[in-house]
Each structure stands twice: as structure tokens, then as C-alpha cells.
Amino acid sequence: MTTTLALKVVTGLKDKILAGDLPPGHKLPSETELIDEYGVSRTVVREAVTRLRAEGLVETFQGRGSFVLAMPEPTSFTVESAAIRTHHDVLDMIDFRVGVECEAAAMAAARVTDASAGEIRSALASFAGAAPEDAVEADFLFHRAVASCSGNRFYTDLIDSLGPMMIMLPRTRLPDTYSLTNATHVERVRAEHDNIAAAVVAGDADTARAAMRLHLGNTRRRLDVGR
């Protein structure tokens, strides 16, 4: 019962803080005022204030009371390719992509529709038909299509934040035999893309995840050898 009543007070005060009725630096009403306003006990008020402190909305000073803290400014999480400079950075980027893109591929398969299957096939065909000078962009757009078909915009936002440089940067550290101008290597990448696409279109989440892991894992192994 106490917890339910405390939640009522927390919700009321949080609404006032978010609406600006209790701006940053403003002192919360006294315990007596809150008891009267919400019709609760002193214990309930103290629990509510403790919760607000835990959420980072207020700070309490002994003998002075509790004061509203400034709300943190919203920020967009991005991964800037310009900050990826060393070989170790590139390996870390591949590891990061494994964590993101394998789950994006699995989710794309789990949620596949006729429209998303068409988007994957289109991206696959574009890579297969790309001229050497357009291969990096086409490679990137295939990976972006998989992320987009997951239906989760955060996957797409992350891939967009990296941009085509997520494809280009590892390749600058690979021998020419792994260049997208090398026909044998392009065919290898195309086959890996084919496996990812087939699993996504078939709605096989586990295989899609594994195919993406194999694809990115192959890139990482080539980077390790070339180091």
C-alpha cells in the first residue's frame, strides 16, 4: 500500500518537473505540504522523494530540503568513422558490427514481409551488378537493407552513423586480393551476402544470424592475418 501511494506522489511530482512547473533549482514542496496535497503519510512522502533521487530528478541537502536537478539534454548516439584510426580501432568496429548486425539479421528474418524480402533482394542484386567503383556503396547498402528490414530504427540509425566507411576502412588495411576490384573476392562476398539474404527471406532467424556472423567473422580473420 505504501509503495502504491509513493508511486502516486512520484508521478505527480515528476509530471510537474517535466512540465516545468518545478524548474531546475526549484525546491520541492515541504513534507507537510506534500502530505496535505496528496493525502499521504510522512513515510510515503519520504519514499517518494527517495525514488525521485534514484531517478536523478532531485537532490537532497540535509537541513535545506530537496531541489530539482536539471534534466539531461537529449543526445543522439553515433559512431563516427572519422574517430576510427588505428588497426585496433578497425577490429573493434568489426566486433561492434558483429554484435549489432547479427541480431539485426535475425530480427529481419523473424519479421520478414513481402516488402522487406523485396528490399533485401533488390540490395543483393545491386551489389551483384555494381561496377568496381560503386561496390563499396552497394556493399554498405546491402547491410543497411538488412538493418532496415529488422523494423527497428535504432539498428538503421547505427548503420547510417557509420556510413559506407564501415566497409571502406577495413579494406584499406587488406591486401589487393581482398579488394572489391578483385573478381574472386567479390564473388566470395557475394556468396556470403547470398547466404544472409536467403536466410532472411526464408524467415530463418538462427541461420540469418549465423550467416551474418560468418560474413563479418571472415572480414575480421582477414584483418588479423594482414596485421
C-alpha positions in Angstrom: 0.0 0.0 0.0 2.8 2.4 0.9 4.6 1.7 -2.4 1.4 2.4 -4.4 0.9 5.7 -2.6 4.5 6.6 -3.1 4.2 6.0 -6.8 1.2 8.4 -6.8 3.4 11.1 -5.3 6.3 10.3 -7.6 4.1 10.5 -10.7 2.6 13.8 -9.6 5.9 15.4 -8.9 7.5 14.0 -12.0 4.7 15.4 -14.1 5.4 18.9 -12.6 9.1 18.6 -13.1 8.8 17.5 -16.8 6.1 20.2 -17.4 8.5 22.9 -16.0 6.1 23.7 -13.1 9.0 22.7 -10.8 12.0 24.0 -12.8 15.7 23.1 -12.2 17.0 24.5 -8.9 13.5 24.9 -7.5 12.9 23.5 -4.0 10.3 20.7 -3.7 7.3 21.5 -1.5 8.0 20.6 2.1 7.0 17.3 3.6 4.0 18.9 5.3 2.8 20.5 2.0 3.2 17.2 0.1 1.3 15.3 2.9 -1.6 17.8 2.6 -1.6 17.8 -1.2 -1.5 14.1 -1.8 -3.2 12.9 1.5 -0.5 10.5 2.4 1.8 9.9 5.4 5.3 11.3 6.0 6.7 7.8 5.4 5.1 7.8 1.9 6.5 11.2 1.1 10.0 10.3 2.1 9.8 7.1 0.0 8.6 9.2 -3.0 11.5 11.6 -2.6 14.0 8.7 -2.3 12.7 7.4 -5.7 13.0 10.8 -7.3 16.6 10.9 -6.1 17.3 7.5 -7.5 16.0 8.6 -10.9 18.3 11.6 -10.8 15.5 14.1 -10.8 16.1 15.7 -7.4 19.0 16.1 -4.9 18.5 16.4 -1.1 20.7 18.6 1.1 20.5 18.0 4.9 18.7 20.8 6.6 17.8 22.6 3.3 15.4 20.2 1.6 15.2 18.6 -1.9 15.9 20.5 -5.1 15.0 19.8 -8.7 18.0 18.9 -10.9 18.4 19.9 -14.5 17.2 17.4 -17.0 20.0 16.0 -19.1 20.0 17.2 -22.7 18.9 14.6 -25.2 21.7 13.3 -27.3 21.9 11.0 -30.4 24.3 8.1 -30.1 26.5 8.0 -33.1 29.7 6.1 -34.1 31.9 8.4 -36.1 34.1 6.8 -38.7 36.5 9.7 -38.5 37.4 8.6 -35.0 38.4 5.1 -36.2 42.1 5.5 -37.0 44.2 2.5 -35.9 44.1 -1.2 -36.9 42.9 -1.9 -33.4 40.0 0.6 -33.9 39.0 -1.2 -37.1 39.0 -4.6 -35.4 36.9 -3.1 -32.6 34.5 -1.7 -35.2 34.1 -5.2 -36.7 33.4 -6.7 -33.3 30.8 -3.9 -32.7 29.2 -4.6 -36.0 29.0 -8.4 -35.2 27.0 -7.6 -32.1 24.7 -5.2 -33.9 24.3 -6.7 -37.4 23.9 -10.4 -36.4 20.9 -9.5 -34.3 19.6 -7.2 -36.9 19.7 -10.0 -39.5 17.9 -12.4 -37.1 15.2 -9.8 -36.4 14.9 -9.1 -40.1 14.2 -12.8 -40.7 11.8 -13.1 -37.8 9.8 -10.1 -39.1 10.2 -10.7 -42.9 7.4 -9.5 -45.1 6.9 -9.5 -48.9 8.1 -5.8 -48.9 11.2 -6.4 -46.8 12.1 -9.6 -48.8 11.9 -7.4 -51.9 14.2 -4.8 -50.4 16.8 -7.4 -49.5 16.6 -9.0 -53.0 17.0 -5.5 -54.6 20.0 -4.7 -52.5 21.5 -8.1 -53.3 21.0 -7.5 -57.0 22.5 -4.0 -56.8 25.7 -5.4 -55.3 25.9 -8.2 -57.8 25.6 -5.7 -60.7 27.8 -2.9 -59.2 30.8 -1.6 -61.1 34.0 -1.8 -59.1 33.9 1.9 -58.3 30.4 1.5 -56.8 31.0 -1.8 -55.0 31.7 -0.2 -51.6 28.5 1.8 -51.6 26.5 -1.2 -52.8 28.0 -3.4 -50.1 27.1 -0.8 -47.5 23.5 -0.6 -48.9 23.1 -4.3 -48.6 24.0 -4.2 -44.9 21.7 -1.2 -44.4 18.9 -3.0 -46.1 19.2 -5.9 -43.6 19.2 -3.4 -40.7 16.2 -1.6 -42.2 14.2 -4.8 -42.6 14.6 -5.6 -38.9 11.9 -3.0 -38.3 14.0 -1.5 -35.5 15.1 2.1 -36.4 17.9 2.0 -33.9 19.7 -0.6 -36.0 19.3 1.5 -39.1 20.4 4.7 -37.2 23.6 2.9 -36.1 24.5 1.7 -39.6 23.8 5.2 -41.0 26.1 6.7 -38.4 28.9 4.6 -39.7 28.1 5.0 -43.4 30.0 3.4 -46.3 33.2 4.0 -44.4 32.4 0.9 -42.3 33.0 -1.0 -45.5 35.9 1.1 -46.8 38.0 1.3 -43.6 38.7 -2.4 -43.1 39.6 -2.7 -46.8 42.3 0.0 -46.6 44.1 -2.5 -44.4 43.7 -5.5 -46.6 45.9 -6.7 -49.4 44.7 -6.3 -53.0 43.5 -9.9 -53.1 40.7 -8.8 -50.8 39.8 -5.7 -52.8 36.3 -5.2 -54.2 38.1 -4.8 -57.6 39.3 -8.4 -57.3 36.8 -10.7 -59.0 37.5 -13.7 -56.8 37.0 -11.8 -53.6 33.9 -10.0 -54.9 32.4 -13.5 -55.7 33.2 -14.6 -52.2 31.5 -11.6 -50.6 28.5 -12.1 -53.0 28.2 -15.7 -51.9 28.2 -14.6 -48.2 25.6 -11.9 -49.0 23.5 -14.6 -50.8 23.5 -16.8 -47.7 22.4 -13.9 -45.5 19.7 -12.8 -47.9 18.4 -16.4 -48.4 18.0 -16.9 -44.6 16.3 -13.6 -44.1 13.8 -14.1 -46.9 13.2 -17.7 -45.7 12.3 -16.3 -42.2 15.1 -18.4 -40.6 16.4 -16.1 -37.8 19.0 -18.5 -36.5 20.6 -19.1 -39.9 20.4 -15.4 -40.7 22.3 -14.6 -37.5 24.9 -17.3 -38.2 25.4 -16.2 -41.9 26.0 -12.6 -40.8 28.4 -13.7 -38.1 30.3 -15.8 -40.7 30.4 -12.9 -43.1 31.8 -10.4 -40.6 33.9 -13.0 -38.9 35.6 -13.7 -42.3 36.4 -10.0 -42.6 37.9 -9.9 -39.1 40.0 -13.0 -39.7 41.4 -11.5 -42.9 42.3 -8.3 -40.9 44.1 -10.4 -38.3 46.1 -12.2 -40.9 47.0 -8.9 -42.6 48.1 -7.2 -39.4 
